Amino acid sequence: MDIALIGGHGKVALLAEPLLAEAGHTVHAVIRNPEHAAEVEAAGATPVVSDIETLDADGWGELLRGKDAVVWSAGAGGGTPARTVAVDLDAAIASMESAQRVGLKRYVMVSYFGASLDHGIPEDNSFHTYAEAKAKADAHLRGTDLDWTILGPSGLTLEEPTGRIDLGAAEGSTVSRGNVARTIVAALAEPATVGQFLQFNDGEQEIGEAFAAVR
């Protein structure tokens, strides 16, 4: 596949890029800062410098036209509420709408464990804006005709990846970023993940086996 990876310099993305390349994919990693290009290239991806906060429909079309899949791994990263909405909601939805316009079908969204419109996080909590943005973006994706998968990792760690997860386990545990990177590769390879919101922690089941068993 020729993949547009949005948020190409993120911690998970930098771990996913060499795995995607090893699996035979071509990765165009969308980044905002040109100073990050060398690091993205070293990870096996082709850097594409673009500010997704300001892209119009034509700009999104240029990014996604001719691609086989989108992987969304971007985020405002704890910025202001306005920037969180601009990236995690507005830009995410813009990418989905563009994917449909250019005929791209496969879309993998990296969300988080427990993402829901019923998240219950109070408005005075600093996490509220992010929770709202992600939930609304996920809901929009579910309403498209894209072949979508939403990945819901629990608390992220820098532990060494095991290649093994626990699907649907209780919230409140953790998963290594390396394992999240591996779930991106596995989701793209496994048709059973289409139309699924897959929540997971680190666990004992090999990722490919876990995803192949999804129904």
C-alpha positions as CSV (number, residue, x, y, z in Angstrom):
1,M,0.0,0.0,0.0
2,D,0.9,3.6,-0.5
3,I,0.1,5.1,2.9
4,A,-0.4,8.7,4.0
5,L,0.6,8.7,7.7
6,I,-0.7,11.9,9.3
7,G,1.4,12.9,12.3
8,G,4.5,11.4,10.9
9,H,6.9,12.6,13.6
10,G,4.9,11.4,16.6
11,K,6.4,8.8,18.9
12,V,4.1,6.0,17.7
13,A,4.5,7.0,14.1
14,L,8.3,6.9,14.2
15,L,8.0,3.4,15.5
16,A,5.4,2.4,12.9
17,E,7.2,3.7,9.9
18,P,10.1,1.1,9.7
19,L,7.6,-1.7,10.4
20,L,5.3,-0.5,7.6
21,A,8.3,-0.2,5.3
22,E,9.5,-3.7,6.3
23,A,6.0,-5.0,5.5
24,G,6.4,-3.7,1.9
25,H,4.4,-0.5,2.2
26,T,5.3,3.0,1.0
27,V,4.9,5.5,3.7
28,H,4.4,9.3,3.1
29,A,4.7,10.8,6.5
30,V,3.0,14.1,6.9
31,I,4.9,16.5,9.2
32,R,4.6,20.1,10.1
33,N,8.2,20.9,10.9
34,P,10.7,20.5,8.1
35,E,13.5,20.0,10.7
36,H,11.9,16.6,11.4
37,A,12.4,15.4,7.8
38,A,15.7,13.6,8.4
39,E,14.4,11.6,11.3
40,V,11.4,10.5,9.3
41,E,13.6,9.5,6.4
42,A,15.8,7.5,8.8
43,A,12.7,5.6,9.9
44,G,12.0,4.5,6.3
45,A,9.3,7.0,5.3
46,T,9.1,9.9,2.8
47,P,8.5,13.2,4.6
48,V,5.8,15.4,3.4
49,V,5.8,18.9,5.0
50,S,2.3,20.2,5.4
51,D,0.4,22.0,8.1
52,I,-2.8,20.1,8.5
53,E,-4.4,22.9,10.6
54,T,-4.5,25.2,7.7
55,L,-5.0,22.8,4.7
56,D,-8.0,23.5,2.5
57,A,-9.9,20.9,0.4
58,D,-7.4,21.2,-2.5
59,G,-4.5,20.7,-0.1
60,W,-6.0,17.6,1.4
61,G,-6.6,16.3,-2.1
62,E,-3.0,16.7,-3.0
63,L,-2.0,14.8,0.2
64,L,-4.3,11.9,-0.3
65,R,-4.9,11.5,-4.0
66,G,-3.4,8.2,-5.3
67,K,-2.9,6.8,-1.8
68,D,-4.3,3.4,-0.7
69,A,-4.7,4.2,3.0
70,V,-4.7,6.9,5.6
71,V,-3.2,6.3,9.1
72,W,-4.2,9.1,11.5
73,S,-1.6,9.3,14.3
74,A,-1.6,13.1,14.7
75,G,-2.6,15.1,17.8
76,A,-2.2,18.5,19.2
77,G,-0.2,17.0,22.0
78,G,-1.6,19.0,24.9
79,G,-1.8,22.3,23.2
80,T,-4.5,24.9,23.7
81,P,-8.1,23.8,23.5
82,A,-8.5,25.7,20.2
83,R,-5.5,23.8,18.7
84,T,-6.8,20.5,20.0
85,V,-10.1,21.1,18.2
86,A,-8.3,22.3,15.1
87,V,-6.1,19.1,14.9
88,D,-7.9,16.3,16.6
89,L,-11.4,17.2,15.3
90,D,-11.4,19.6,12.4
91,A,-8.3,18.3,10.6
92,A,-9.2,14.7,11.2
93,I,-12.7,15.2,9.7
94,A,-11.2,17.1,6.8
95,S,-8.9,14.1,6.1
96,M,-11.9,11.7,6.1
97,E,-13.9,13.9,3.8
98,S,-11.0,14.2,1.4
99,A,-10.4,10.4,1.5
100,Q,-13.9,9.9,0.3
101,R,-13.7,12.6,-2.4
102,V,-10.5,11.1,-3.9
103,G,-11.7,7.5,-3.7
104,L,-9.4,6.3,-0.9
105,K,-11.1,3.6,1.2
106,R,-8.9,2.4,4.0
107,Y,-8.6,4.5,7.1
108,V,-6.9,3.6,10.4
109,M,-7.5,6.0,13.3
110,V,-5.3,5.9,16.4
111,S,-7.7,6.9,19.2
112,Y,-7.6,5.9,22.8
113,F,-9.1,3.4,25.2
114,G,-12.5,4.5,26.3
115,A,-13.0,7.1,23.6
116,S,-16.8,7.8,23.5
117,L,-19.3,10.6,23.3
118,D,-20.3,9.4,26.7
119,H,-16.8,9.9,28.2
120,G,-18.1,11.6,31.3
121,I,-15.1,13.9,31.7
122,P,-16.2,17.2,33.2
123,E,-15.7,20.4,31.3
124,D,-13.3,21.8,33.9
125,N,-11.0,18.8,33.4
126,S,-8.0,19.6,31.2
127,F,-8.6,16.3,29.3
128,H,-12.2,17.3,28.4
129,T,-11.5,19.1,25.1
130,Y,-9.3,16.2,23.8
131,A,-11.9,13.6,24.8
132,E,-14.7,15.5,23.0
133,A,-12.6,16.1,19.9
134,K,-11.5,12.4,19.6
135,A,-15.0,11.1,20.3
136,K,-16.6,13.4,17.7
137,A,-13.9,12.5,15.1
138,D,-14.3,8.8,15.8
139,A,-18.1,9.2,15.5
140,H,-17.7,11.0,12.2
141,L,-15.5,8.2,10.9
142,R,-18.0,5.6,11.8
143,G,-20.6,7.5,9.7
144,T,-18.5,7.5,6.5
145,D,-18.4,4.8,3.9
146,L,-14.6,4.3,4.5
147,D,-13.2,1.0,5.4
148,W,-12.3,2.2,8.9
149,T,-10.6,0.8,11.9
150,I,-10.3,2.7,15.2
151,L,-7.5,1.6,17.5
152,G,-7.9,2.3,21.2
153,P,-4.7,1.8,23.1
154,S,-4.7,2.3,26.9
155,G,-2.0,4.3,28.8
156,L,1.1,4.6,26.6
157,T,4.5,3.5,27.9
158,L,8.1,3.3,26.5
159,E,8.4,-0.3,27.4
160,E,9.9,-2.7,24.9
161,P,7.2,-4.1,22.6
162,T,6.2,-7.7,23.0
163,G,4.0,-8.0,19.9
164,R,1.3,-9.3,22.3
165,I,-1.9,-7.5,23.4
166,D,-5.1,-8.1,25.4
167,L,-8.1,-7.0,23.3
168,G,-11.1,-5.6,25.2
169,A,-9.5,-5.8,28.6
170,A,-10.3,-3.5,31.5
171,E,-9.3,0.1,31.2
172,G,-6.6,1.4,33.5
173,S,-3.7,-0.7,32.3
174,T,-1.0,0.2,29.8
175,V,0.4,-0.7,26.4
176,S,3.8,0.1,24.9
177,R,4.0,2.5,22.0
178,G,5.9,-0.1,20.1
179,N,3.0,-2.5,20.4
180,V,0.6,0.3,19.2
181,A,2.9,0.7,16.2
182,R,2.5,-3.0,15.5
183,T,-1.3,-2.8,15.8
184,I,-1.3,-0.2,12.9
185,V,0.6,-2.7,10.7
186,A,-1.6,-5.6,11.7
187,A,-4.9,-3.6,11.2
188,L,-3.8,-2.7,7.6
189,A,-3.1,-6.4,6.9
190,E,-6.3,-7.9,8.5
191,P,-9.7,-7.4,6.8
192,A,-11.5,-8.5,10.0
193,T,-10.5,-5.2,11.6
194,V,-12.6,-3.1,9.2
195,G,-15.5,-1.5,11.0
196,Q,-14.1,-2.3,14.4
197,F,-13.1,-0.2,17.5
198,L,-10.3,-2.2,19.0
199,Q,-9.4,-1.4,22.6
200,F,-6.3,-3.1,24.0
201,N,-3.6,-3.2,26.6
202,D,-0.3,-5.1,26.6
203,G,-1.2,-8.8,27.0
204,E,-0.5,-12.4,26.0
205,Q,-2.1,-12.8,22.5
206,E,0.0,-12.2,19.4
207,I,-1.4,-9.1,17.7
208,G,-2.1,-10.7,14.3
209,E,-3.9,-13.6,15.9
210,A,-5.9,-11.2,18.1
211,F,-7.0,-9.1,15.1
212,A,-7.8,-12.1,12.9
213,A,-10.2,-13.4,15.6
214,V,-12.2,-10.2,15.7
215,R,-15.8,-10.5,14.7
